[in-house]
């Protein structure tokens, strides 16, 4: 895309749009998809991808598989990942037309791009997503959401004010077994819901904290962005076994990065978390040495106003010590299977376990249950990206819109705060604050950001 602005002026003006909240012009929508295997050029949705590491490229491939999408731009601060993604896009498009850049503001300034995939490191999720909303882009945002509840609130507001179509990367909602499990619970097939048990892989410990030069081919200052300046350390931005996943400057760790998936399914199955004051209490093991300093084991207990109890645990993932908070043996005995993640619902007349390997029920006949016209049915999606694109065209709600994404991410933040304070807390879902707890409420606020970055 040609521009009459110099790169320096362009980037300065783009930064002002992000920092000061000045939205870029919204763009007109393409016409509806024509019939046939491939959409005509006039009917294609043009997309851009921001963040093309392994996860980003994985979701990008789902975009490439859609006949009515053309990815036209790739943004990544790492040259190698940028080129890998560009090559995959050009191969699919059959030409060499995919643009590349390091600075996401260049991509967002393109008026032809309608949809963006944001799959950066966690600390960039909300700043880029807000900038995308102000630029008039619909989006697929990788999970988790933000580094604070205040960040999440600001993103929710931006999506609503700019009327953007938003899809959260909790793709389990687009799988049949998860929808079935939640519908069985919602329709009372296990009787009255009493307990929910949730688990996932915890953060890993360790990681070098010895400063070394940043590897070639990465804009490390832009990678850091709003995060505090710290020297590069071995493996911080690696494609695999990266340490930023487990460092509190950039993420909450797997209490959110992994845990948002099974917590989201708990949320999808019941309205209990919305019905009055929510009590939460937790404890965790948080390393004090090495680059990784997020919870490597935890147990968090939620008590809903209607009496439903949820227990959330972090399974061992490189942390070898066996503790009650990471001991899942009782659940494994009850359900007959425990993989590294899952959500189990206990009712007065049975139970349901669901994870990515399938669904188990007691009584077993529940798996064959039929639903009637008066039963509660959840929204149906068989492909998370396709669901987003269909709603981009219809201007409808995705399978995981921003309001529900916020609620799932909230459970992660409440878990993190409870384990760090190690005392009972009460959450008011109407006021979105803790009850009579100034210290806990201070933890809801925005983290300091390096200038010039703000949200």
N, C-alpha and C positions, 0 to 999 in steps of 0.2 A: 504494500500500500504506500503510495507516494504521499509526501507531506511537504507543505511549504515552510514548516517550522524547522529550525535547527534542532538537533537531538537534545542539546542542553536546555533550550527553551521549552521543548516538548516535555521533557522529563520534569522540569521545574513546575510547569502548569499541571501536569498529571499528579505530581506529589501534592500540590495544593488541593486538588479535587479530593484526594484521599484524606489529607490531614484536616482540612477545613470542612469537609462534608459537602462540597459542591458537586452535585451529580452531573455526570456526562449525559448528553442527550440520549433519550431512548430511541430505539430503532423500530422500524415497521416490521411486522411479522410476514413471513413467507405465506403464500397461499397453501391450502390444504394439499396433502399428499395425493398425487395422481395415482391411478391404478397401474399395476405392473410391478415387476421385481425390483426395478431401480426407479427412483424418483427422477423426474426431469430436473435439470439444473435450476429452473425457476421454483421448484417445489422442495428443494433441499433445505435442511436446517444446517447452517454453518456454525461450526463449533471450534473452540480453542481449548487447549489443555495446559494447565498451570501446575507444574510438579509432575515429573515423569520418571520417578523411581520405580522400583518393582511393583508397588501397589498402584501407582498412577498408570503405568503401562498396562497393568492388568485390567483396570476399569476402561482405559482407552480402547482396548481391544473389543470391549463390548460396544462402545460407540462405533468402532469401525465395522462391526458386524451388522449394523442397521442400514437398510438400503436407502433411507432418506436423509442420511447425515453425511456431511463432508467436513472433515477436520482440516482447517486451513492455517492453523498456527500452533506452535509448540513453544512453551516457555519453561525453562529450567535453568538454575544457576550452575548446574554441572554440565559441562560440555558433552561428556560421554553419554549421559542420559538423554540430553537434548537430541543428540544425533541418532541414538537408537530409536527414539520415538519418531523423529522426522523420517527416518528410513522406512519404518513400518507404515507410516501414513502415506508416504509417496508410493510405496509398493501397492497399497490398497487403491489409491487414487489413480494409479497408472501414469503419473507425471512427476515432476520435481517442483511442484508449486507450493509445498507447505513451507510457510515462513517460520523462522526461529528467532528467539530473543531470550535474553537473560532477565529482563525487567518486566514484571507482570503488567505494569502500567502501559507499556507499549501494546500488549495484546488487548487490554481492556479498552484502549482508545480506538480500536478498529470498529467502525459502525456496522460492518457487514456481519460480525460475529454475534450470534443470538444466544448461544449457550456456552457455558464454560464448565469444565471439570477442574475442581480445585483439590489437588492431592499432594499438597506440600507437607513438610513437617508441621506438627500440631500448632506450634506457636504462631504460625502464619495463617491458620485457617480463617479465623474471624477477620483480621484486617483485610485480607484479600477478598473474602466473601462480601464484606460490607462495601468495598470499593467496586466489586462486580455489580452489586445491587444498585449502587448509585450510577453506574455506567449503563444501566438498563439491560443487564444480562440475567437470564435464567441460569440455574446452576445445579450441578451435582457436587455436593460437598462431602469429602471423605470424613469419616468419624475419627476421633471425637470432635466436639465443637470447639470450645474455647478454653483458655487457661483460668477463667474465673466465671462465676455466675453473671457478673456485670457484663463481661464480654458477650456471653450468650444472649443476655437481654438486649444488648445493642444490636446484635445481628438479627434477632427476631423482629425488632422494631424496623430495621432497615428493609428486611424482606417484605414486611407488611406495608410499610409506607410507599415503597416503590413497586408494589404489586408484582413481585417476582415469583415465578414458579421455582420451587426449591425441593430438591431431593436429598435426603441424608443417606450416608453410606451404610446404613443398617440393612444390608441386603437380605437378611434372613426373612424379612417381611415379604419377600418375593418368592419364598419357598413354600410348597404345599404343606409340609409337615408342621411348620410353625403356625401357619394360619389355622390348620385343623386343630392343633393343640389349644390355641387361644379360643377358638369357637366352642370347643367342648367345655372349656372352663366357663366361658361367658354364659353358656346355656345350661349350666348346672348339671352336666353329665357326671361330675364327680361329687355331686351334692354341694353343700355349702363350702366355699373355699375357706381354708383355715390357715395354711402355711404355704410359703413359696421358698424353695431352696435354689440358690443361684451360685455358680462358680465359674471361674475361668483361670487361665494361666496367669500367675503373678509376674511382676517385673523380675528382671535378672539382676543379681548383684555384680560388683566388680567394675571393670573398665579402667583403662589407664587415665590418670589425671595429670600426666607429665606433658607439658606443652611441647609441641613440635610444629614445624612449618605446615601450613595448609597445603594439601596436595595440589599439583598443577591442574588447571582446567576447572576450578571452582571459584566463584565470586563469594568468598567466605563472609565478607562484610554484609553483602546482600542476603546471604543465607541466614546470618544472625538477625538482620532486620531489627525488629523491636526488642529482641532479647538483650539482656545485659552483655556487654562485651567481655568475653573470656577468650583466652588463646585456644587455638585448635589443639585437640588431643587425639591420639590414635583411635581411629574407628568412629569418631563422633558422627561423621556424615557418610559412613560406609553404606554401600548398597545392601549388605547383609550384616547381621549382628551389630547393627549400629547402636551406639550408646545414647544418642539423643532421645531415643524411645523412653529411656528410664531416668532421664535427668530432669529435675524439676524446673530448670530454666526454660525448657522447651515442651514439657508434657507433664501430665499427672502420672505417667506410667500406665501400666496395664490395668490398674483399677478403673481407668477410663478407656484406654486404647483397645483393650480386649473386652473388658467387662461391660461396655455399653451394649454389646450385642445381646448377651443373655438378659441383662437388665431391661433392655427395650422389649423383649418378649414378655417379661413379667408385666411391664406396663401395658402392653397391647392386650393382655388377657383380662385385665380388671381395672375398674375405676377406683379401687380402694385407696390409691395413693393421692387421689384428688379430693377425698371426702373428709375434710377436717384436718386438724393438726397431726402432723407426722412426727413420731418420736424416732430418734436414731442414736445409736451408740456403737462405738467401734474401737478396735485396737489393731495395731499393725507392727511389723518389724520393718524399720526403715534404715538402710545402711548409712553409716557415717564416714566410710572410707571408700575411695574409688570414685569414678565418674558417675556411677549409677546411684541415685539417692532417692528413689521412690519405692513404695512398699513391695517387699518381696514375699510377704505373707500378711494376711489380714482376715478379720472376721467382723462384719458389720451386721447389726440387727436393726431392722426397721419394724416399727409397730404402727399400724394404720389405725385411724379413729374407729373403724368398724370391727376391729379385733384381728384382722389378718396380720400375720407376722411373716417377715421375709428375712432370711439369713443369707448373707453374701460372703463367700470365702474366696481367697486367692490360692490356687493350687501351686505346688512346687514347680519351679522353672529355673533351675540352676542354683537355687538356695536349698541346701541339702538337709537342714535341720527339720526334724519332724516335730510339729507343735499342734496343739488342739485347733488353732486357727487355720492350719492348712491340712488337717487330717480329714480326708473325705471317705474314710473306710466305712463309716456307718451308712452314708448315702449309697456307696457302692454295693453294700450288702442289701440294702432295701430295694434299690432299683435294678440290681443285676448288671449294671454297667455304669462306668464313669469314664468319659473321655475328658479332654482338657478344658471343656466348657459345657455348660448345659443349664437348663431351667426346668425345675420340677415343681408341680402343683399338687398339693395335698388337700383333699376334700373330705367331707364326712362320709363319702361312699366310695372313695377310690383315689387313685393318683395318676398323674401323667408326667412323663419325662420326655423332653424334646431336646435334641441337639442336631448338629449337621449330619450325623450318621443315621438319623431316623427318629422314630417315636415309639415309646413303650407305654402301655397303659395297664392298670388294674382297676376293674376287671378287663381282661383282654378283649372282650367283645366291643369295648368302646371304640376301637379303631375302625369298626364297621358301622358306626352310628350314622343314621340318616337325619338330615335336618328338614324341618317343616317350614311352611310359609311364615309362621309366626316366630321362628327362631332368629336370634341375632346372627347376622352374617357380616363378616369383615370385608373390607375392600380386597379385591383380588388382583394380583400381579404375578406374572410368571417370569418377568425380566425387569430388573430394577432400572436399567437405562431406558428400556423401551417404555416403561411406565412414565418416566420423566418426559420423554419426547412426546408421547401421546398427550400429556397435559400441557406441554408447551404449545401444542396446536389448539387444544380445547380451552386453555386457560383455567383448567380445573386443579384439584388438589391431588398431589402425588400420594403414594402409599405411605410415605413418611414425611409429611410437611413440616415446616419449621416449628410449629407449635408443639408437635409431638416429639420432634428432635430435641427441642429444649427440655422437655420433661425427662427424656431418657438421659440426656447429659447431666441434668440436675441430680439424678440419683447417684451419678459418679462423683460429682462435686460434694454432695452431702456425705458420701462415704469417705472421701479424702479428708474433709474437714473434721469429721467425727473421729477418725483414727489419729489425727494429729492433736486434737484436744483431749481425747481419751476421757470423755465424760458425757453424760446424757444431754442431748440437745432436742429442742422442739422446733419444728419447721412449720410456718404458717404459709400454706400454698396460695392463699388469697393475697396477702401482703408481700409474699416472696421474700421473707426474712425470718430469722430466728426469733423466738419469743424471749424477750427479756435477757438477751445475751449479747452485750456490746462487742466482746472479743470475737465471738463467732461471726457476728455481722461484719466486722472489719475484714474478715477473710473473703467476703463476697465481692469486694471491690476490685476495680481494675488494678492490675499490676503496673508498676512504673514501666514506661517504654522509652527506649533510646530515641532521642530526637533524630529525624523529624517525624517519626512514626507515632500516630495516634489513631484511636478509633472513635 
